[in-house]
Amino acid sequence: MNLFADFETRIKNALETIDLIREKRAEIDFDRITVEPPRDASHGDVATNAAMVLAKPLGTNPRALADLVCTALKQDPDVSEVSVAGPGFINLRLTKSYWQRLLAAMIGAGTDFGRSTIGAGRKTNVEYVSANPTGPMHVGHCRGAVVGDALANLLAFAGYEVTKEYYINDAGSQIDVLARSAFLRYREALGEEIGEIPSGLYPGDYLVPVGKALADEFGVRLHNMTEDKWMPLVKDRTIDAMMSMIREDLAALNVHHDVFFSERALHADGAQRIRTAINDLTFKGHVYRGTLPPPKGQLPEDWEDREQTLFRSTEVGDDIDRPLIKSDGSYTYFAADVAYFKDKFDRGYEEMIYVLGADHGGYVKRLEALARAISGGSSKLTVLLCQLVKLYRGGEPVKMSKRSGDFVTLREVVDEVGRDSVRFMMLYRKSSEPLDFDFAKVTEQSKDNPVFYVQYAHARCMSVFRQAREAFPDVDIDSLDLAASVDRIQDDHEMQLIAKIAEYPRLIEATAQSQEPHRLAFYLYDLASFFHAHWNKGKDQPDLRFVNDKNRELSIARLGLVHAVASVLKSGLAITGTAAPDEMR
């Protein structure tokens, strides 16, 4: 049950009873009306801007209209008080009986409370991580992995049909460098002294086992081949080994993709898929032969001062047209992007989300233009950029360099502080803002460590049930109908806790629509704060304790409230990919 959706309907129904509105109903639009929690909780439980947005088209004063709306809303039996604030905002306070019924609905829904149909089964592809398979994942990849995975979970919970996808960048010059680096380790495995790794190759020790595996499989045969012969063999096996390692790293982070799409598949059969995609753009009038002026600053790799085959992307929102085929007939990197998007579109996705690193900011407009050109505007493409993670150990920054082999891997971070700490903290700041990750802070057992604070709230909820079993050994706590006695919940602080839980369905929908999973992490922390605060009140006021062995009926009613808190914490933590422990030591 979505409290705010419920009262949006009630408020609009009340508006329809006002003569002034009925007379001009065809001329006014209710879509701009919002129903939300007041900024100041002391003002009420629900606030609406209805009078503010309708006054002008109705030709009246917002305060005067607000008074009429208040009179209509006072007829609602679940509204205990209506007031007007400022220039015309309307605040409603709800009856305790409404909160009690809402609590009963929360208890009945369990971890499905907040689940939404707002996505309406919209087929959505979320592509994230997509790190080059040139080595183990480092902490720089971690944020995109967590943001993409949590966003996909969130969208699924909000009613979208979601596919989690990883694009394997297994074509191009960096893969040739990887193969040569593995071949060097192969020679080393055969007993050759290779010395210092030459500049330009990947020096990391992670390629040592790859070289040994090649030696075990081929013996000296590869060594006797020319590069054009051993290159495809080494490339295939090295990519497989790197992707196996990447999958293990992702699994350690609780990230699991539905689809792993190989870029090499686009180049197979003479790059047939790329040719088909470019032909499709040509048929739609988006491709031409021409030259591009030199861009300002450093020249990109795909720029040529010659006639090329170009994507007329400026006509669909881009800053400049983009080269697809170079003057020598080879395809640009962007040509593969064209084919990849067309493949997604042909698979029926109505919405494509790309989660990329901050260094891909220049790709946003060209990808958006590509989506408009290929889909004719029928598919939505969104690019989410994740800013850098600054890693600290003991207050000192940790430097990372993938090419030198001197970097902190994702797996090392997970092994040191735990999967849950990594996942939750990667979400505890908006992805478009830089994130500082300190090993010491994320393992603190204090309010200042958000993941501990939220998980501890769930563990405390579970401890309440253990206390109840001890206090009432003759009662089968697990089989009780916890919704049956919610009318015993009367304390104002308990009502505030119910109100905080009631924000969850609205939060889920707003967060899914904005594609900002960090808002869920913030909400879970706030809910945990409300719960811990009420727990602490019970220390000073025994009558507020969740379990009172002298009042069985009230204790059982409060178990229902605790169950609702635990269900939302467990649901939200599951979306973030974080565990909800039953106890913490």
NUZA-575181 format. One record per residue (C-alpha): x, y, z. Coordinates in pm, whole numbers, plus 50000, padded with zeros to 5 digits. Example, Ala and Ser with C-alpha at 12.3 -4.5 7.8 and 13.67 -1.06 7.14 Angstrom:
! residues 2
512304955050780513674989450714
//
This chain:
! residues 585
500005000050000501495033049887500365059650133501165088549900499535072849595496475066049811496225102249921496965115549574493795097649463491855110249764493005146249716492125145949345488715131449427488205159049684489175185149424486475172049193483845181349456484745218449450482395238449227485105261849094487155232148979484215212748834483275242648621486755245148464487775208548487488495205848113490925235148132493095223648424495735196748456496065175748770499405160748660501465187548834499925179549171502365163049410501685144849735504695139349957505985140850314506235176650447509765190250470509135196250839507515165651002505935188051266503645202550997501835169750937502025135950768501195144550406501635176650207500275187149868500875216249632497405212649474496255247949553499575262849442499535247349093495775250749028495215286449146496555304148835494625284048572491515287948790492085325648822492045325849199494315331349500496275300349621495345306249986491685310349901491715278649693493615260549970490835269150216488295253249980490455222249942490865219750319487105220450367486725191850119489525171150274488085174250624485315151050508487815122550477487445100250787491175091850786492195128550806492385142351158493645177151073494145199250765496055232050761497425257350513501065268250528502935296150353501495307850022499145277949991500705244550077498235220650236499325197750520497315167950639497605148650961496245113350955494325094051218495915066951430493445042051290494795048850940498385042851054497285010851226495594997750911498655007450709500864988450954498654957750913499114960150536502894963350579502994932550799500944912750548503174923050256506434914450434509474919650210507154926349915506034958850076507144986349840507244964149532505854984249242504374979648897505525013848779507904997348532504944980148364507184952248238509234976348028512094956247878515294972148009518964964247954521474975748216525054972548092527684978048357531304970848452532374960048100536044962748199538624953447938539584916947997543234926048040543624917548407541874914248742539304940348834540574968849047538674990849290538105016249013535764991348846534014984049173531765014349187530255009248843529714972648923527814980349242525835009849102524804990248793523874959148987521884977849252520114998248985519154966548798517814951149121515904982949196514304984748851513254948248875511644955149215509824984649056508294962948785510744965248494511854934448300515604937548349518614921248185522044925948343524674927048071528464928148048530094939647722533404921847678535874945347508537764916147355538724932547024541254959346942544884966947005544754962447385543874925647334546884921247106549034936447381547444912547632548234882547411551844893347367552114897947744550734862747802553084848747537556014863747728554824845648042554504814047833558154816847736558944822148102557014790348190559164771547940562224781648141563354811947944564764841448137562524870548027564034897848245562124929848307558724931948136559124955147833557334988447843553914986847681553114951447797551054941648101553534933348378551124919348639551774885348797548194875348714549464864248372551964839448518549344811448556548124818948201551624813748068551944781148261548594768748126549754776447772552984757447833551054727747974548724726947673551124734147387554574726147514557114743047284554854742846978553754779047016557354790147045558064775946702555154794246537555124828646379553084855046558550214853546309549844816546398550184817446775548364850546824544754837546780545474807046999547024827347279544384854447246541464830047287542894812747590544044844747758540674861647715538954830747858541324830848155540834868048218537044865548195537054835848433539024857148680536694886848628533604865248687535144852649012535914888449119532364899149043530914869149226532954878949533531134912449512527764894849466527494907249107526094882748854525274891848493522634875348275524484881647947528164884347855528304899747507531544896547313532714925547100534524900346881531124886646780530504919746603533694915446400533024879046309532164868345952533854898445801532214922146051528804913745911526904928346208528794961246182528134963345807524444956045863524164982946130525855009045911523614999045618520605004245843521775039345931522475046045563518965035245467517585059645726519635088145581522135091345865525345082145677527355101845419530855105045272532745135845383535545151145584535665164845936537395196546054540225190046301538865190446657540245214846910542925201947143544475167647113543425148646804541495116446871542815083746729539975080146477540345115046321541605116645963542085146045729540555125745446537155116845317535495090345531532125073945589530475095145856527455092546086525375124146055525015125146432524665163046460521165159546318520175137646613521675157646897525455152546884528095179946878529965167046573529475140046312531235107246388533445086046161532285050346097534675038145825538165052045783539615061445447541455027945436538175009045472538654997845833535945003346089536275028346373535695018546735532405037446724531205015046439531194986146687529115007746924526605012346642526344974946587526114967746959523264992247014521414978646711521814943646852520204955047178517424972546989516794941646779516564921347100513564942447193514874964847468512824996047515515325011547750519115008047754521185020048049524965022448022526915025848349530325039748255533355054948422533725092548442536375091648168533635081747920531825115147948532585122447582530575091947478527255103847618526015126047336527165102847060525425072847221522245092747277522345104246914522905068446802519855056846997517665083146831518935074246485518565036446514515325034746711513675065546568513175077346923511255046347031513985034447270515405054347557519145054147623520605066847949524295069448035525205070448405528745081648479530495069848795533115093048933536425080549067536905062249394539735075349607541145047049814542755053650151544595031550394545415046350733544625080850598547145077550318545975075649954546645043049774547905047549419546795024249144548235017848801546874989248599549684989348344552474988348604550814960148791550964980849112547284983849199544774972749458542404947049316538694946049378539154911749532541714924749782539304951649899536424926949934538614901850120539824928550363536614946750456533864923250338531454923250047528694941250233530884970550338532134974949982528694973449823526854996150064529615022350080529895023649701526225034149704526505058649992527205088149766525655099049439527535081649158528235114548979530275126349280533765114149381533855088449659536445084649934536755048750054538745043850373539495008550491539375018750857536085037650847534115010850665534914985150934533995006751234531134994351451529515028151498526805051051369529445067051146529685034750945526405033450748526504996650653527104985851014524365009051140521774995750895522694959050937522734963651314519164976751298518034944651125519964923351375518294942451659514894935451505515684898451508516874900951868513454914651966511864882451843514384862052039513534882452351509824876352291510344838652270512194839852602509594862452767506614841952646507784805852614504184793452596503464813852279504394802151929505774835651818506464824251463502834814751395501204845951542499044868451327501034899951399498564921751211495634911951433496454934951724497874965851555495164987251717497214985152038499945006051875499195040652011502415058752105503295089251894506885077651851505585044451716503395063551472506475082551352508265049651293505275036651092505345068950891509015063850811508365028250691505445041550484507845062650277509395031250127507025025249829507305061449721511075060149766511315028949547509355044849263511155078249280514555061649298513785038649005512535067648794515545089448875517935059548844519715070249161520215039649382522165059749639518825073749757517855039049877521035036350084520285070250242516715059750322517835027250486520205046850707517385070650805515025041850884517735025351094518205058251279514465059951359514495024251484517645028051696516255060351844513015042951946515005013752089517005038252300513815054552430512865020852571515975021052788514685051952971510965044552941510225007653004506655011952882508045018552531510104986852511509184963352231508934933752467507304937952808506784905152994504004921753196501964931152886501794902552641499164917552410501024950352361504314931652311502754910652035501404942051869504854957751880506334926451728504244935151424505884969451410509344953951444508474928751171507564957350937510854975351007512844943350955511024935450630511824969250475515454967750593515804932850449514114942750123516234973950078519464956450170518674929049918518284955249646521664970049735523084934549726523904935450097523064908950357520564914350639522144895650932520024880951212522714888551466526004907451485528834902451731
//
